[in-house]
């Protein structure tokens, strides 16, 4: 920089002045509340489960990770998110979404360095205090293939919209893209928008149908009025089951905006129709059950380690229970497939793993309404099992309640606590995938300990640990640091200039007010360039995860609202329920220490501006 200004002494003085302020400010940058430390510099970050990567590899062949072999070789194909060089990143970006969907739906057990089955901890939990462990079924024990199962739901919902709701028959030719949407988004029912929020509930990304809204449009709609983004005007896409309805809603918004059809329906009415049509597909089960029963492997991925993990917990003396919203007939088909039976073979062997099985539980009502009727499933191996009302519940002991059978439908949490002989909700660990129905309600209303299954962790962490993502993140961190330094420089230069103007004097070192104005202009230009580059780098970094919605757990450099809910309500989280096999049933899960911005102050010298310094000196 100095050589550029050799011909102009005054300009050189301005430049040196700016450099001086930049260097001085850098000494105290650690004070910044938004300083981003290196992820690798946080000791124990990956060890939240008290489970070390080396421990996983003790008895593992060199070429096989603890996640195990690939399933049918399709998951590994879909999740190739290993190192990407900078020069071919442009070509690879378009395939990121496909890898994302494949990882979620095909449960890829890959041999790449990255996520290896860790269980992460948000709240300390000693497993010795857990008497019973329960599991949801759909998207928890059974992971569905988005390109087949979600498409099946989508096509059935299209038919219902046409046949039941009077939508134009032309939409029957529409196709579903399972890669387009991700979990954690919000639907604005009244405006026809899909939103991604940060943890402060600010809208960071928004689409109307498939059209992206500009920053100005977002600000106009959502920044002038405070929104809670809750029912009845908003809907959170908090489960993978909700992705087909989001895509179908966007398609119907596009139809309406074209001006040719659906002009008599509001955006809210379109959402209601779509939601009812998708819900009907799941609740009726008739068509879904028949299709899945014919060839479960086409729609569901069998986790080869699932029952190994369940036996691992069972041997520790804990009671296991299955609590699912799916009705019994469908539950029996799916669990038989997960057990390893070929299509059409239905038996009761898998039931031996569980102490209690409750289907058709109507969560979240199960957790909040203690008046829901409990039914016993009679002749559970028949295609049409009969349901009998369980009478005299208050007078029955757990042994008497279970001696006629352990398979039920409906009921409520009080019934379950009695069967498990549980006196406190904190003795139960419940594992599920649905943020609201499985995690929030059970934890907030009953005090259950919770573990959330997030299959997307495979893609998120594998992508995050790729060499290109590491380089991008390092560059972002450095630019973030530079931006903070330059902002401090501007602040100090502005304060100094204001003081000089008030006193009508130049600097003690001989710099004039004009020198300070020029230095201020120079640093402001540098700040603008730094901000521009930082913004582009963050955009590129997020596109590595998903070209439209970015990183699941982040919006920009802030946690997303999905991440905040995971942190607040999920005591533990992991990618698959079968990751229990990697930890001892009596282990203690430990979370990271909580830190506030002022906890980063680690001064090696006394602050000369500290208040009441004299009173603290010996």
C-alpha positions in Angstrom: 0.0 0.0 0.0 2.9 2.4 0.9 4.5 2.1 -2.6 1.2 3.3 -4.2 1.2 6.5 -2.3 4.9 7.4 -2.4 4.2 10.4 -4.6 1.7 11.9 -2.1 3.0 12.4 1.4 -0.4 13.4 2.7 -2.0 10.3 1.3 0.8 8.1 2.7 0.1 9.6 6.2 -3.6 8.8 5.8 -2.9 5.2 4.8 -0.5 4.7 7.7 -3.1 6.1 10.0 -5.7 3.6 8.8 -3.2 0.7 9.2 -2.4 1.9 12.7 -6.0 1.8 13.8 -6.5 -1.6 12.1 -3.5 -3.1 13.9 -4.5 -1.6 17.3 -8.1 -2.8 17.0 -7.0 -6.4 16.1 -5.3 -6.8 19.6 -8.7 -6.6 21.3 -10.9 -8.4 18.7 -11.5 -11.3 21.0 -13.9 -9.0 22.8 -16.3 -9.0 19.9 -19.6 -10.8 20.9 -20.0 -12.2 17.4 -16.4 -13.4 17.0 -16.4 -16.8 15.3 -13.8 -19.2 16.8 -12.6 -22.1 14.8 -14.9 -25.1 15.1 -11.9 -27.3 15.5 -10.6 -25.2 18.3 -13.4 -26.1 20.6 -12.2 -29.2 22.6 -14.7 -32.0 22.8 -17.1 -30.6 20.3 -17.5 -33.9 18.5 -17.4 -35.8 21.8 -20.8 -34.7 23.2 -21.8 -38.3 23.5 -18.7 -39.2 25.5 -17.9 -41.4 22.5 -14.6 -41.2 20.7 -14.1 -41.9 17.1 -11.1 -44.0 18.0 -13.2 -46.2 20.2 -15.5 -46.9 17.2 -12.6 -48.2 15.2 -11.1 -50.6 17.7 -12.5 -53.7 16.0 -13.2 -52.1 12.6 -11.3 -53.1 9.5 -9.5 -50.1 8.0 -11.9 -49.8 5.1 -15.1 -49.9 7.1 -16.4 -47.2 9.3 -18.6 -47.7 12.4 -21.7 -46.9 10.4 -21.2 -50.2 8.7 -21.4 -51.3 5.1 -23.5 -49.5 2.5 -27.1 -50.6 2.1 -27.8 -52.0 -1.3 -25.0 -49.7 -2.5 -27.6 -47.0 -3.4 -27.1 -44.9 -0.3 -23.4 -44.6 -0.9 -24.0 -43.6 -4.5 -26.4 -40.9 -3.5 -24.3 -39.4 -0.7 -20.9 -38.9 -2.4 -20.1 -35.7 -0.6 -16.4 -36.3 -0.2 -13.7 -33.8 -1.1 -14.6 -31.4 -3.9 -11.9 -29.4 -5.5 -12.4 -25.7 -6.1 -12.2 -26.0 -9.9 -15.0 -28.5 -10.2 -17.3 -27.1 -7.5 -19.5 -25.3 -10.0 -20.3 -28.6 -11.7 -20.9 -30.3 -8.4 -23.2 -27.8 -6.9 -26.1 -28.9 -9.1 -25.9 -32.5 -7.6 -25.8 -31.4 -4.0 -29.6 -31.5 -3.7 -29.7 -35.0 -5.1 -27.1 -36.1 -2.6 -29.1 -34.5 0.2 -32.3 -36.3 -0.6 -30.5 -39.6 -1.2 -28.7 -39.3 2.2 -32.0 -38.6 4.0 -34.1 -41.2 2.3 -31.7 -44.0 1.6 -29.9 -44.0 4.9 -26.4 -44.1 3.4 -23.8 -45.8 5.4 -20.7 -44.6 3.6 -17.0 -45.0 3.9 -16.1 -41.4 3.7 -14.5 -39.4 6.5 -17.2 -37.4 8.2 -20.2 -38.2 10.3 -19.7 -41.6 12.0 -22.8 -42.1 14.1 -22.1 -39.8 17.0 -24.9 -39.0 19.5 -24.9 -35.3 20.4 -26.0 -34.0 23.7 -27.8 -30.7 24.5 -28.7 -31.6 28.1 -26.7 -33.8 30.5 -28.3 -37.2 31.0 -27.2 -40.2 32.9 -28.6 -43.3 31.3 -28.6 -45.0 34.7 -31.6 -42.9 35.5 -33.6 -44.1 32.5 -35.9 -47.0 33.2 -37.6 -47.2 29.8 -36.7 -46.3 26.2 -39.5 -45.7 23.7 -39.4 -45.3 19.9 -41.6 -43.8 17.2 -41.7 -45.8 14.0 -42.1 -43.7 10.9 -38.9 -41.8 10.0 -37.4 -43.1 13.3 -37.1 -46.8 13.1 -38.3 -46.9 9.4 -36.7 -44.4 7.1 -38.7 -43.8 3.8 -37.3 -43.3 0.4 -38.2 -39.8 -0.8 -38.1 -40.7 -4.5 -40.7 -43.5 -4.0 -42.7 -43.2 -0.8 -43.1 -39.4 -0.8 -43.9 -39.6 -4.5 -46.6 -42.1 -3.7 -48.1 -39.8 -1.2 -47.8 -36.9 -3.6 -49.6 -38.7 -6.4 -52.4 -39.8 -4.2 -52.8 -36.3 -2.8 -53.1 -35.0 -6.4 -55.9 -37.4 -7.1 -57.7 -36.3 -4.0 -57.4 -32.6 -4.9 -59.0 -33.3 -8.3 -61.6 -35.8 -7.2 -62.6 -34.4 -3.8 -61.7 -30.7 -4.0 -62.5 -29.9 -7.6 -59.1 -28.9 -8.8 -58.4 -29.0 -12.5 -57.5 -32.4 -13.9 -54.5 -31.0 -15.7 -52.5 -31.1 -12.4 -52.6 -35.0 -12.5 -49.6 -34.8 -14.8 -47.5 -32.8 -12.3 -44.3 -34.5 -10.9 -42.8 -34.3 -7.4 -39.2 -33.2 -6.8 -38.1 -34.7 -3.4 -34.9 -32.5 -3.4 -36.5 -29.1 -3.4 -37.6 -28.6 0.2 -36.0 -29.2 3.6 -37.2 -29.5 7.1 -37.5 -26.5 9.5 -39.2 -24.1 7.0 -42.4 -22.2 7.7 -45.4 -21.8 5.4 -47.2 -18.5 5.4 -50.7 -19.7 4.6 -52.2 -16.3 3.8 -49.5 -15.1 1.4 -48.5 -18.4 -0.2 -44.8 -18.1 0.9 -42.3 -20.6 2.2 -39.9 -19.1 4.7 -36.6 -19.9 6.4 -36.1 -18.2 9.8 -33.2 -17.7 12.0 -33.3 -18.3 15.8 -34.5 -14.7 16.3 -37.5 -15.3 14.0 -36.2 -13.1 11.2 -37.0 -14.2 7.7 -33.7 -14.8 5.9 -34.9 -16.7 2.8 -38.4 -16.6 1.3 -40.1 -18.0 -1.8 -43.6 -17.3 -3.2 -44.4 -20.5 -4.9 -41.1 -21.1 -6.7 -40.2 -17.4 -7.1 -37.6 -16.1 -4.7 -38.5 -12.9 -2.8 -35.9 -10.1 -2.8 -34.6 -8.7 0.5 -36.7 -5.6 0.0 -39.9 -7.8 -0.4 -39.0 -9.8 2.7 -38.5 -6.7 4.7 -41.7 -5.2 3.6 -43.7 -8.3 4.5 -42.1 -9.5 7.7 -39.9 -6.8 9.3 -42.4 -4.1 9.9 -44.7 -6.3 12.0 -43.7 -8.8 14.6 -44.8 -12.3 13.7 -44.7 -15.4 16.0 -44.9 -17.7 12.9 -47.4 -20.0 14.7 -50.8 -21.4 13.9 -53.3 -20.5 12.5 -51.5 -18.3 10.0 -48.2 -20.2 9.7 -47.3 -23.9 9.6 -43.9 -25.3 10.4 -42.5 -28.1 8.2 -41.1 -30.0 11.2 -41.2 -33.5 9.8 -40.0 -35.1 6.6 -43.7 -36.2 6.0 -44.5 -32.5 5.4 -42.2 -32.0 2.4 -44.6 -33.4 -0.3 -47.3 -31.0 0.9 -45.0 -28.0 0.8 -44.0 -28.9 -2.8 -47.6 -29.4 -3.8 -48.6 -26.2 -2.2 -46.0 -24.3 -4.2 -47.2 -25.9 -7.4 -50.8 -24.8 -6.7 -49.5 -21.3 -5.9 -47.9 -21.2 -9.3 -51.2 -22.4 -10.9 -53.1 -19.6 -9.2 -50.5 -16.9 -10.0 -50.7 -17.9 -13.7 -54.2 -16.4 -13.7 -55.8 -19.4 -15.4 -57.1 -21.6 -12.6 -57.9 -21.5 -8.8 -58.9 -17.8 -9.0 -61.8 -18.4 -6.6 -59.5 -19.8 -3.9 -57.4 -17.8 -1.5 -53.8 -19.0 -0.6 -55.1 -20.1 2.8 -57.8 -22.2 1.2 -55.3 -23.8 -1.1 -53.1 -24.7 1.8 -56.1 -26.2 3.7 -57.0 -28.3 0.7 -53.5 -29.5 0.2 -53.0 -30.3 3.8 -56.3 -32.2 4.1 -55.4 -34.2 1.0 -52.0 -35.2 2.2 -53.3 -36.0 5.7 -56.0 -38.2 4.3 -53.3 -40.3 2.5 -51.6 -41.0 5.8 -54.6 -41.5 8.0 -56.6 -43.7 5.6 -53.6 -46.0 5.1 -55.6 -48.2 2.7 -53.7 -47.3 -0.5 -50.4 -46.7 1.2 -50.6 -50.0 3.1 -51.4 -52.0 0.0 -48.5 -50.5 -2.0 -46.0 -50.7 0.8 -47.0 -54.3 1.7 -46.5 -55.4 -1.9 -42.8 -54.3 -1.9 -41.6 -52.7 1.3 -38.0 -52.5 0.0 -39.2 -50.1 -2.7 -40.4 -47.6 -0.1 -38.4 -48.3 3.1 -34.7 -48.7 3.9 -34.0 -51.5 6.3 -31.3 -50.6 8.8 -29.2 -53.7 9.3 -28.2 -52.5 12.8 -31.6 -51.6 14.1 -32.5 -54.7 16.1 -28.9 -55.2 17.2 -29.2 -51.8 18.8 -32.6 -52.5 20.4 -31.2 -55.8 21.9 -28.3 -53.8 23.2 -30.7 -51.7 25.2 -32.9 -54.6 26.1 -30.0 -56.6 27.6 -29.3 -53.7 30.0 -32.6 -54.4 31.8 -34.5 -51.4 30.4 -38.0 -51.7 29.2 -38.6 -50.9 25.5 -41.8 -49.6 24.0 -43.1 -48.7 20.6 -45.4 -45.6 20.4 -46.5 -44.7 16.8 -49.4 -42.9 15.2 -49.6 -45.5 12.5 -52.4 -47.9 12.9 -51.7 -51.5 13.9 -52.1 -53.2 10.5 -49.6 -50.9 8.8 -47.2 -51.0 11.9 -47.1 -54.8 11.7 -46.2 -54.7 8.0 -43.4 -52.2 8.4 -41.9 -53.8 11.5 -41.9 -57.2 9.9 -39.9 -55.8 7.0 -37.5 -54.1 9.3 -37.1 -57.4 11.2 -35.9 -59.0 8.0 -39.0 -60.9 6.8 -39.6 -61.0 3.0 -42.7 -59.2 1.6 -46.0 -61.0 2.6 -44.5 -62.8 5.6 -46.1 -61.5 8.8 -45.2 -63.0 12.1 -44.8 -61.9 15.7 -41.0 -62.4 16.3 -40.2 -58.7 16.2 -42.7 -58.1 19.0 -40.5 -59.9 21.5 -38.1 -56.9 21.6 -40.8 -54.6 23.1 -42.5 -54.7 26.5 -45.4 -52.5 25.3 -46.6 -51.6 21.7 -49.1 -48.8 21.2 -50.2 -48.0 17.6 -52.7 -45.3 16.5 -51.6 -43.2 19.5 -52.8 -39.8 18.0 -49.7 -37.9 19.2 -49.5 -35.1 20.3 -52.9 -35.7 21.9 -51.5 -38.8 23.6 -49.3 -36.6 25.7 -51.9 -34.0 26.7 -55.3 -35.7 27.0 -55.5 -38.3 29.7 -59.1 -39.2 28.7 -58.3 -40.8 25.4 -59.6 -44.4 25.3 -57.2 -47.3 25.3 -58.0 -50.3 23.1 -56.5 -53.8 23.1 -55.6 -55.3 19.7 -57.1 -58.8 19.5 -55.7 -61.4 17.1 -52.9 -59.0 16.0 -51.6 -61.3 13.2 -54.9 -61.1 11.3 -55.3 -58.7 8.4 -58.2 -57.0 10.2 -57.4 -57.2 13.9 -60.3 -56.5 16.3 -60.1 -53.7 18.9 -61.6 -54.2 22.4 -62.0 -51.4 24.9 -59.8 -51.9 28.0 -62.2 -51.5 31.0 -61.4 -50.9 34.6 -58.0 -49.3 34.0 -57.7 -47.6 37.4 -58.1 -50.9 39.2 -55.7 -52.9 37.1 -52.0 -53.4 38.0 -49.4 -53.4 35.2 -49.1 -57.2 35.3 -52.9 -57.6 35.0 -53.0 -55.0 32.2 -50.4 -56.8 30.2 -51.2 -60.4 30.9 -53.8 -60.5 28.1 -51.5 -59.0 25.6 -49.1 -56.1 25.2 -50.4 -54.6 21.9 -52.7 -51.7 22.1 -54.2 -48.9 20.0 -55.0 -45.3 21.2 -54.8 -44.5 24.9 -52.8 -41.9 26.7 -49.7 -41.3 28.7 -51.2 -42.3 32.0 -51.9 -45.8 30.6 -48.4 -46.1 29.3 -46.8 -45.0 32.6 -48.9 -47.6 34.4 -47.8 -50.4 32.0 -44.2 -49.4 32.4 -44.5 -48.9 36.2 -43.1 -45.4 35.8 -43.6 -42.8 38.5 -41.8 -39.9 36.9 -41.6 -38.8 33.3 -37.8 -38.2 33.6 -37.4 -42.0 33.8 -38.4 -42.3 30.1 -36.2 -41.6 27.1 -38.3 -41.2 23.9 -36.8 -41.3 20.5 -38.6 -39.7 17.6 -38.3 -37.6 14.5 -41.2 -35.2 14.7 -40.2 -31.9 16.4 -43.7 -31.1 17.7 -45.5 -34.4 18.1 -42.6 -36.5 19.4 -40.1 -34.1 21.0 -41.7 -30.9 22.2 -44.9 -32.2 23.7 -43.4 -35.2 25.5 -40.6 -33.0 27.0 -42.6 -29.9 27.8 -45.8 -31.6 29.1 -44.5 -34.8 30.7 -40.9 -34.2 31.4 -39.7 -37.1 29.3 -36.1 -37.1 28.2 -36.0 -36.9 24.4 -33.7 -37.9 21.6 -34.4 -36.6 18.1 -33.5 -38.6 15.0 -32.2 -36.3 12.2 -31.1 -38.3 9.2 -30.0 -35.1 7.5 -27.0 -35.0 9.8 -25.2 -37.4 7.5 -25.3 -35.0 4.6 -24.7 -31.9 6.8 -21.6 -33.1 8.6 -20.1 -34.9 5.6 -20.5 -31.8 3.5 -19.2 -29.6 6.4 -16.1 -31.7 6.7 -15.2 -31.8 3.0 -12.0 -30.0 2.2 -13.7 -27.3 0.1 -16.2 -26.5 2.8 -13.3 -26.3 5.3 -11.5 -23.8 3.2 -14.6 -21.8 2.6 -15.4 -21.7 6.3 -11.9 -20.6 7.1 -12.1 -17.8 4.5 -15.5 -16.7 6.0 -14.0 -16.6 9.5 -11.1 -14.5 8.4 -13.4 -12.1 6.5 -15.7 -11.9 9.5 -12.7 -10.9 11.6 -11.6 -8.3 9.1 -15.1 -6.8 9.0 -15.2 -6.5 12.8 -11.7 -4.9 12.7 -12.7 -2.3 10.1 -16.0 -1.5 11.8 -14.0 -0.8 15.0 -11.5 1.3 13.0 -14.4 3.4 11.6 -15.8 3.8 15.1 -12.4 5.0 16.6 -11.6 7.2 13.6 -15.1 8.8 13.9 -14.8 9.4 17.6 -11.3 10.9 17.2 -12.4 13.1 14.3 -15.5 14.4 16.3 -13.2 15.2 19.2 -10.8 17.1 17.0 -13.6 19.1 15.3 -15.0 20.0 18.8 -11.7 21.2 20.0 -10.7 22.8 16.7 -7.3 21.2 16.9 -5.3 18.7 15.0 -4.0 15.3 16.3 -1.0 15.4 18.7 1.0 13.4 16.1 0.4 16.1 13.4 -2.4 14.5 11.5 -5.0 17.0 10.4 -8.8 16.6 10.4 -8.7 16.2 6.7 -6.3 13.3 7.1 -8.8 11.6 9.4 -11.7 12.2 6.9 -9.6 10.7 4.1 -8.6 7.7 6.4 -12.3 7.3 7.3 -13.3 7.2 3.6 -10.5 4.7 2.8 -11.5 2.3 5.6 -15.2 2.6 4.7 -14.4 1.6 1.1 -12.4 -1.4 2.4 -15.3 -2.3 4.7 -17.7 -2.3 1.8 -15.4 -4.6 -0.2 -15.0 -6.9 2.8 -18.8 -7.1 3.3 -19.4 -7.8 -0.3 -16.9 -10.6 -0.4 -18.2 -12.0 2.9 -21.8 -12.1 1.7 -20.7 -13.9 -1.5 -18.6 -16.4 0.5 -21.5 -17.2 2.9 -23.8 -17.7 -0.1 -21.4 -20.1 -1.8 -20.8 -22.0 1.5 -24.6 -22.5 2.0 -25.0 -23.7 -1.6 -22.7 -26.6 -0.8 -25.4 -27.9 1.5 -28.5 -27.0 -0.5 -28.6 -24.6 -3.5 -31.9 -23.1 -2.4 -32.2 -23.3 1.4 -28.6 -23.8 2.4 -27.4 -25.4 5.6 -30.2 -27.0 7.7 -29.0 -25.7 11.1 -27.9 -22.3 9.9 -29.2 -19.1 8.3 -26.2 -17.1 7.3 -24.0 -17.4 10.4 -26.9 -17.6 12.9 -28.5 -20.8 14.1 -31.8 -21.5 12.2 -35.0 -21.7 14.2 -34.9 -25.5 13.5 -31.5 -25.6 15.2 -32.8 -23.6 18.1 -35.7 -26.0 18.6 -33.4 -29.0 18.5 -31.1 -27.4 21.1 -34.0 -26.4 23.3 -36.2 -29.5 23.3 -34.0 -32.5 22.2 -31.8 -33.8 25.1 -29.9 -35.8 22.5 -29.9 -36.0 18.7 -28.4 -38.3 16.2 -28.9 -39.5 12.6 -30.3 -43.0 13.3 -31.8 -44.8 16.2 -29.4 -47.6 15.7 -26.5 -45.4 16.8 -27.3 -46.6 20.3 -25.1 -49.6 19.6 -22.1 -47.3 19.9 -22.6 -46.3 23.5 -22.9 -48.0 26.8 -26.5 -48.3 28.1 -25.2 -46.9 31.4 -23.2 -44.0 30.0 -23.5 -40.4 31.0 -24.1 -37.9 28.2 -22.4 -34.5 28.7 -23.2 -31.3 26.9 -20.9 -28.5 26.1 -20.5 -25.6 28.6 -22.8 -22.7 28.0 -21.0 -19.5 27.0 -22.1 -15.9 26.8 -20.1 -13.2 24.8 -18.5 -11.8 28.0 -17.2 -15.3 28.8 -14.7 -14.8 25.9 -12.9 -12.0 27.8 -9.5 -13.4 28.8 -7.3 -10.4 29.3 -3.6 -11.0 29.9 -3.1 -7.4 31.0 -5.2 -5.1 33.1 -7.6 -2.9 31.4 -6.4 0.7 32.0 -9.9 2.0 31.6 -11.5 -0.3 34.2 -13.8 1.4 36.6 -12.8 1.5 40.3 -9.4 0.1 39.5 -7.9 1.7 42.5 -10.4 0.1 44.8 -9.5 -3.4 43.5 -5.7 -3.0 43.8 -4.0 -4.4 46.9 
